[in-house]
Amino acid sequence: MTATAITADWQPSASLANLRARAALLATLRGFFAEVGVLEVETPLLSSAAVTDPALASFAVHRASGEHCGYLHTSPEFPMKRLLAAGSGAIYQICKVFRDDERGRRHHPEFSLLEWYRPGWDYQQLMDEVAAVVRLALAQPALPVEKISYRELFRERLQLDPWTTTVAELRTTALAAGIADAAQMDLNRDGWLDLLLTHCLEADLGQNVMTFIYDYPPSQAALARLHLGTFPVAERFELYLQGVELANGFTELGDAVEQRARFAADLAERQAQHLPLPPVDEHFLAALAAGLPHCAGVALGLDRLLMLATDAAHIDAVLAFPIERA
């Protein structure tokens, strides 16, 4: 039998220096959380339910027989909140997460996430700790911070009020900005806002400063608590550094009835977009009904953080084996 030559590229895409940098980063993070008394936990990668967010696509897993047996998680959020409801106290997790249809310079379908929760805190307090973690991880203790509300950002830099502007005005702004294919797009308000954020604003955010965008429109609350007022806001923040989105955090919603309604709205939007309709996580909803402590939580992308730490231009430069070589 003639041996067939193997021509596949077996080498890692990350340099040994970057692999060592990853190991050092993980050790630094674990040291930080040990020092401040936050417990490291581990939850399943495979779940019977999947995220309902229309913007995220879960990987479905099947047995050898072809029978569906679950989904790879897009975040450890739901089981971690179950631990919080069970009385775990402050917790963190470093794990792999999986999101289909994500590939690019800063995106990979399998990536590393740091997620942590602080009972008794709100999103403003957590922003300060996120800043401390990033300063430590990047060895930049003097890295400054700026905070700007979502509404203020759009009003100052695009002369648009996200709470009152029309879809037509958003579309006109996108066309004037020369965003490719904007003329053919049919988006709702949040779709246009996200397009303008990513194409017109994001690159200028976090230039030699950690920029926290906070108080998002209620329609973009995801799992965040709402703060009601003349202009209701979601108690949510995102962190940008060097034009890169690094983290997404909330004062967490603890109302099981409201959360179920948001899941139902997600599924309705998925149906309208002809997307798969995954099962809702009833274990998570039961934990909320039992009582989630008042808390704030955040997810921080470790591969992107490592890209900044190593000055890498592409995510593959910090991964041992990207999906094409896996």
N, C-alpha and C positions, 0 to 999 in steps of 0.2 A: 504494500500500500504506500503510495507516494505521499510524503508529507507536504502539506499546503503551507506556503509561507504566510506568516501573519504580518500584515502591513499596517494594522491599526496603530495609532499613536498612543503608546502606553505611558509616556512620560507625564508627570504632574504639570499642570499649567502654572502653578504657583512656584516661586523660587523657594529654596530652603530658608532664605532669610525671612520671607513672608510667612512661611509655615511656623518658624520660630516666633515671629511677631504675634501670630494668632495664639500660640501657647502662652506667651507672656501676657497677652491681653486677658485671656480667660483666668489666669492666675491672679492678675490684678483685680479683676471684677469680683472673684470669689473672696479675695482678701478684704475688699471694701465691705461687702455685705456681711461677712463674718464679724468685722469690727463694729458695724452699726447694729448688729443683732437681728438681721433678717435671715430667715431659715431657707435653705435651698431645698426645693421639692422636685419631684419628677412625676409627670402624669403621662397617660398613654398617647402615643402618636396616632393610633387607630381608634376611631370613634364610630358608634352606631349612627350618629347624627352628623350634619354638616352645617357650615355657615350659610345663612340665608342672604347675606349681602349680595345684591346683584352685580357688584363690581368685582367680586371674588369668585374664582372657580376652584372647586375642590377636586382632588383626585379620588375617584372611586376605586375600591379594591375588590378583587374577585378571587375566589378559591380556584384551585386547579380545575374543579368541575364546572366552572363558569358562574357559580352562585355568588351573588353580591354579598359581601360580608362587612362593609363599612367604608369609611372615608379617612384619608390621611388629613390630619388637622391643619388648618391655615394659621392657627394660633393656639396656645394652651389656655386661653382666657377662660373658657367655660369650666373646665375641670379645676382650674386654680380658684375660681370663685366658689366652687363647691367646697373646696378646702377652707376658704375663708368663712363660709357659712357654718362649717363644722367646728370653727374655733381655732384655726391654725395660727392666727396672728399674722404678722408681717412675713411675706414669703416672696421668693424669687425663683426663676427657672431659666436655665440656658438650654436651648433645645433646637433641633431641626424642625422647620415647618415647611409646608408644601402648598404651592399655588400654581395651578395650571394656567397656561396661556401667558406666562410671564417670562420673557427672555429678552435681554438687551444689555447695554453697557453697565447698568446698575441693577439689573433684574436677573434672577435665576429661579427656576421652578422649585428648587430645594435650597433653603437658605437658613442661616443661624439667627436666632432671635433671643434677646434678653428681655424677659418680662417680669415686672415686680409690682407688688401691691402693698399699700401702707394704710392699715385701718386707722381711722381717726383723722386722716389727712384729707385735704381737698386738692384740686388740681394746681392751685397757686403754690402750695407748699411743695408739691411733687416736682414742679418745674425747677425749683431751687436745687433739689437733690439730683435731678437729671443733669443739671449744669455741673454739679460737683463730680458726678460720675464721668462725664465727658472730659472735663478738665484733667481728671486723674488718668483716664485711658489714653489721652493724647499727650500727656506730660506737659500740659500748658496751663499751669495754675493761675495765670493772669488773664486767661481768655475771657473777654467781656461778654455781657449778656444784654440783649435788648428784647423788650416785649412790646408787641403791637397787636391790637385786636384785629380780627378778620375784617370787620367793618371799616376800621380806620385804614387798613392796608389798601382796600379797594377804593376808598374815597380819596385818599391822598395820591395814589399812584395811577389810578385809571379814571378818576372822577366819576365813579359809579357807587351807588349805595346798594349793596347786595340785598338789603331788606325791602327796597322799594322799586328798584329798576325793573323794567319789563324784559321778557325774553327777547323781544325785537331789539331793544337797546343793547343787550348783551351780544346778540348776533352781529349787530352793526359794528360794535367795538372789535369783535374778533375779525371781521372782514377788513376793517381799517388797519388792524395790526398785521395783516398779511398772513394769517395762519392758514397753512396749506389745507385745502379741501373744506374750509369753513362754509363755503357757499353750498356745498352738498350735504352738510350735516343737519340732522333733525334732532336737536337735543332739548331736554327740559331745562329749567332754570339752573339746577345744580350741575347738570352736564356742562352748560356754558360757563358757569363760574369756575368749575374745575379746569376746563380748557384754558381759560384766561389765566388762572393761577399758574398752571404748569408751563404755559407757553409765553406769557408776558411778564410774570412776576418772579417765578421761582429762581431763575438764574442769578438774580440780584440779591437774594436773601442769604443772610449768614456770611457775608463777605468779611472775614477776619473778626467775626463776632457771632455768638450763638443767638440766632433769631427765633424767638418763640412767638408763633401766631396762636392767638387764643380767642375764645368766645365765638364759636362757629354758628352758622345759621341752624335753627332747630331741625330743619330737614336733613342736616348732615350730622345729627347727634350720634348715630350708630348706637353705642351702648352707654352714652354719657347722660348724666342728669341734666335737666333743663332748669334754667334760672329765668323765671317769668318777670315781665316788666313791660314797658312801652315797646321795647324791641327785645323779645325773648331771645335767649342765647343758649347754646349747648355748652356746658362746662367742659370743653375739650381744648386740647392744644396740640400743635405739631412743632417739632424742632427742626430748623434748617441750619446747615453749616456748609459754607462754600457752595451754595446753590443745591445742596443735597438734602433731601428729607431724611432725617435720621430716626425720629421717634414720633409716636402718636399716643396721647394719654387723655384720661378722663377723670372727673369726679364720677364715680360709677353709679349707674342707675340701679336702684335696689327694689324697684316696684315690679313684681312679677306680672301684674295685669298689663301695665304699660309696655313691658318688654314683649309680652305675647302679641300685643297689638302691633308693635314694630316689626316683629317677625312676620305677621300676617301681611303687613304692607309690603315688606320685602318680597314675599312670595307672589303677591299680586303683580308687582313690578317685574319679577322674573317671568311670570306667565305672559305678561304683555310683550316681553322681549323674546319669547319662545326659548327661554333658558330652562335647564333642568330644575325640578322642584324637589330639593332635598328634604329629608325629615327634620322637623324641629327638635332641638335638644330638650326633651322633657325632664331629664335629670337636672339640667341647669335651671330650668324654670321652677322645679320643685325646691331647689336650694334657695332661690330668690324668695319663694313663698315662705320658706322656713325662717328666713331672716338673714340678709347679707348685711354685715356691719358697714356703717358709713366708712367709705374708703376711696382712695384714689389709686389708679393703676396706669402703667405705661408699658409699651412695647418698643424696644430699640433694636434696630437692625445692626447686627454685629459685623456682617460682611462690609456694609457701607462704612461703618466706623473704622474698620481695619483698612479700607481703601484710603480713607483720609489720613490715617496714621502712617501709612506706607507710601503715600503719594501715588497710588495706583490709579490708572486711567480707566481700567475695565475690571469688573468684578471677577473675571476668570483669573486675574493676577493674584487673588487672595484665596482661591479655591484649589484644593489639591487636585480634584478631578471634576470638571464641569460635566454637565449632563451628556455632552457629545462624546466624552471619554469614559463615562461611568460604566 
